[in-house]
Amino acid sequence: MRNLKKSVISTALLLFIGLNLSAQNKSSFGFKGGLNYGANGDYFDSVSLNSSNPDQNIGYHLGIFGKIGNKIYLRPEVVYTVTKSDYNNNDFNIKKIDVPVLVGLKVLGPLSVFAGPSAQYILETDFHGLEIDDVQEDFTVGLNFGIGINFNKIGIDLRYERGFGENEARFIEDNITRNSRIDTRPEQLILSLSIGL
């Protein structure tokens, strides 16, 4: 597993170096950031349950991206993400590194669609009021897909992310002696602003 993590990080770095050296038309590199709305369990059930307090599941992300191509493009990213979600009336926070590698297609004017795998490496987990014993897998792979609009060097995209499988953590409640589990790869709706250099 450690070799797989090193391979993903090395691949991401090589992609970014290649982007900087690339003379291909419409290649770019830049920064991105925005908000994400995360949920544990069934995403749409969680959204409806949290409608009375919608800001409790909002996190944020900051990162860098590269883009190669124009009509059809490759867009690797390295993003620091903080998710916040409600689980049984407790706050569950995750800090992680996401490495999506997206393939996009311009469909109409500045509008494009994209999809691709996203690697996740968990840096830290915090479950308010509870002690987390351990995370089953620090490294997982999921899927991103969405739509984006680009105007010269400014872009806005909206995407949905989900894991291919559950990534569980064990936790121990203070007043209860039994072990419990929680999914550490919540589904997310992600809104981003990107600025190309």
C-alpha positions as CSV (number, residue, x, y, z in Angstrom):
1,M,0.0,0.0,0.0
2,R,2.9,2.4,0.8
3,N,4.4,1.8,-2.7
4,L,1.0,2.6,-4.2
5,K,0.8,5.9,-2.3
6,K,4.3,6.9,-3.5
7,S,3.3,5.9,-7.1
8,V,0.3,8.2,-7.0
9,I,2.2,11.1,-5.6
10,S,5.1,10.6,-8.1
11,T,2.6,10.4,-11.0
12,A,0.9,13.6,-9.9
13,L,4.2,15.5,-9.7
14,L,5.3,14.2,-13.1
15,L,2.0,15.4,-14.6
16,F,2.5,18.9,-13.2
17,I,6.1,19.1,-14.4
18,G,4.9,17.9,-17.8
19,L,2.2,20.6,-17.8
20,N,4.8,23.3,-17.2
21,L,7.0,22.1,-20.0
22,S,4.2,21.4,-22.5
23,A,3.9,23.6,-25.5
24,Q,0.6,22.1,-26.5
25,N,-2.2,24.6,-27.3
26,K,-4.4,25.7,-24.5
27,S,-2.3,24.1,-21.7
28,S,-2.5,25.8,-18.3
29,F,-1.6,25.6,-14.7
30,G,-3.2,27.4,-11.7
31,F,-4.9,27.5,-8.4
32,K,-8.3,26.4,-7.2
33,G,-10.5,26.6,-4.1
34,G,-14.0,26.4,-3.0
35,L,-16.7,24.8,-0.9
36,N,-17.8,21.2,-0.5
37,Y,-20.9,19.7,1.0
38,G,-20.3,16.2,2.5
39,A,-22.6,13.6,3.8
40,N,-22.3,10.1,5.5
41,G,-24.5,7.3,4.5
42,D,-27.0,8.0,1.7
43,Y,-26.1,11.5,0.4
44,F,-29.6,12.6,-0.6
45,D,-31.2,11.3,2.6
46,S,-28.6,13.3,4.6
47,V,-29.3,16.5,2.6
48,S,-33.0,16.3,3.4
49,L,-32.3,15.5,7.1
50,N,-29.9,18.5,7.4
51,S,-32.1,21.0,5.6
52,S,-32.9,22.8,8.9
53,N,-29.2,23.5,9.5
54,P,-27.5,23.3,6.1
55,D,-24.2,24.9,7.0
56,Q,-23.2,22.0,9.4
57,N,-21.9,19.8,6.5
58,I,-19.9,22.5,4.6
59,G,-16.1,22.2,4.2
60,Y,-13.6,23.7,2.0
61,H,-10.7,22.9,-0.4
62,L,-7.6,24.6,-1.8
63,G,-5.2,23.2,-4.4
64,I,-3.4,23.4,-7.7
65,F,-4.5,22.1,-11.1
66,G,-3.0,21.5,-14.6
67,K,-4.8,21.3,-17.9
68,I,-3.5,19.8,-21.2
69,G,-5.6,20.1,-24.3
70,N,-8.6,22.1,-25.5
71,K,-11.6,20.3,-26.9
72,I,-10.7,17.1,-25.1
73,Y,-8.4,17.7,-22.1
74,L,-6.7,16.1,-19.2
75,R,-6.9,17.9,-15.8
76,P,-4.8,16.5,-12.9
77,E,-5.2,18.2,-9.5
78,V,-3.7,18.1,-6.0
79,V,-6.1,19.4,-3.4
80,Y,-6.1,19.8,0.3
81,T,-9.7,19.2,1.5
82,V,-11.4,19.6,4.9
83,T,-14.8,17.9,5.1
84,K,-17.3,18.4,7.8
85,S,-20.4,16.1,8.2
86,D,-22.9,15.2,10.9
87,Y,-23.0,11.6,12.1
88,N,-25.5,10.7,14.8
89,N,-25.6,14.4,15.9
90,N,-21.8,14.6,16.2
91,D,-19.4,16.6,14.0
92,F,-17.1,14.4,12.0
93,N,-14.2,16.3,10.4
94,I,-11.6,14.9,7.9
95,K,-8.5,16.6,6.6
96,K,-7.1,14.9,3.5
97,I,-5.2,15.2,0.2
98,D,-7.2,14.5,-3.0
99,V,-5.6,13.8,-6.3
100,P,-8.3,13.7,-9.1
101,V,-7.2,13.0,-12.7
102,L,-10.1,14.1,-14.9
103,V,-10.8,13.8,-18.6
104,G,-13.0,16.6,-19.9
105,L,-14.8,17.4,-23.1
106,K,-16.0,20.8,-24.3
107,V,-19.6,20.4,-25.3
108,L,-20.9,23.9,-26.0
109,G,-19.0,27.2,-26.0
110,P,-17.3,27.6,-22.5
111,L,-19.3,24.6,-21.1
112,S,-17.6,21.3,-20.5
113,V,-18.2,17.9,-18.8
114,F,-15.6,15.8,-17.1
115,A,-15.1,12.6,-15.1
116,G,-12.2,10.6,-13.6
117,P,-10.8,8.8,-10.7
118,S,-9.8,10.6,-7.5
119,A,-7.2,9.2,-5.0
120,Q,-7.7,10.2,-1.3
121,Y,-5.1,10.2,1.4
122,I,-6.4,10.9,4.9
123,L,-4.2,13.2,7.0
124,E,-6.4,13.5,10.1
125,T,-9.8,12.6,11.4
126,D,-11.7,14.2,14.3
127,F,-15.0,13.0,15.7
128,H,-16.4,15.6,18.2
129,G,-17.0,14.1,21.6
130,L,-15.7,10.6,20.6
131,E,-12.3,9.0,20.4
132,I,-11.4,7.5,17.0
133,D,-9.4,4.4,17.4
134,D,-8.1,3.8,13.9
135,V,-8.8,4.3,10.2
136,Q,-9.1,1.1,8.2
137,E,-7.4,2.5,5.0
138,D,-5.7,5.9,4.8
139,F,-5.6,5.6,1.0
140,T,-8.7,5.1,-1.2
141,V,-9.9,5.8,-4.7
142,G,-13.2,7.3,-5.7
143,L,-14.9,8.9,-8.7
144,N,-15.5,12.6,-9.6
145,F,-17.8,13.8,-12.4
146,G,-19.3,17.2,-13.1
147,I,-19.7,20.2,-15.3
148,G,-17.6,23.3,-15.7
149,I,-17.6,26.8,-17.3
150,N,-14.4,28.5,-18.4
151,F,-13.9,32.1,-19.4
152,N,-10.2,32.6,-20.4
153,K,-8.3,32.0,-17.2
154,I,-11.3,31.8,-14.8
155,G,-13.3,28.6,-14.3
156,I,-16.2,27.5,-12.2
157,D,-17.1,23.8,-11.8
158,L,-19.6,21.8,-9.9
159,R,-18.9,18.1,-9.3
160,Y,-20.1,15.1,-7.4
161,E,-17.6,12.8,-5.7
162,R,-18.1,9.3,-4.2
163,G,-15.8,6.5,-3.1
164,F,-15.7,3.1,-4.9
165,G,-16.1,1.5,-1.5
166,E,-16.5,2.3,2.1
167,N,-13.4,3.4,4.1
168,E,-14.2,2.8,7.7
169,A,-12.9,4.1,11.0
170,R,-13.5,2.6,14.4
171,F,-14.4,4.8,17.3
172,I,-15.2,4.3,20.9
173,E,-18.0,6.3,22.6
174,D,-17.1,7.8,26.0
175,N,-20.0,6.2,28.0
176,I,-20.4,3.1,25.9
177,T,-17.9,0.2,25.8
178,R,-18.9,-1.1,22.3
179,N,-16.9,-0.3,19.2
180,S,-18.7,1.5,16.3
181,R,-17.7,2.3,12.8
182,I,-18.1,5.3,10.4
183,D,-17.4,5.7,6.7
184,T,-14.4,8.1,6.2
185,R,-15.1,8.6,2.5
186,P,-18.3,10.6,2.6
187,E,-20.0,11.6,-0.7
188,Q,-19.5,15.2,-1.6
189,L,-20.9,18.0,-3.8
190,I,-18.0,20.3,-4.7
191,L,-18.1,23.9,-6.0
192,S,-14.8,25.3,-7.2
193,L,-13.3,28.5,-8.6
194,S,-10.1,28.1,-10.5
195,I,-7.6,30.7,-11.8
196,G,-5.1,29.8,-14.5
197,L,-1.7,31.4,-14.5
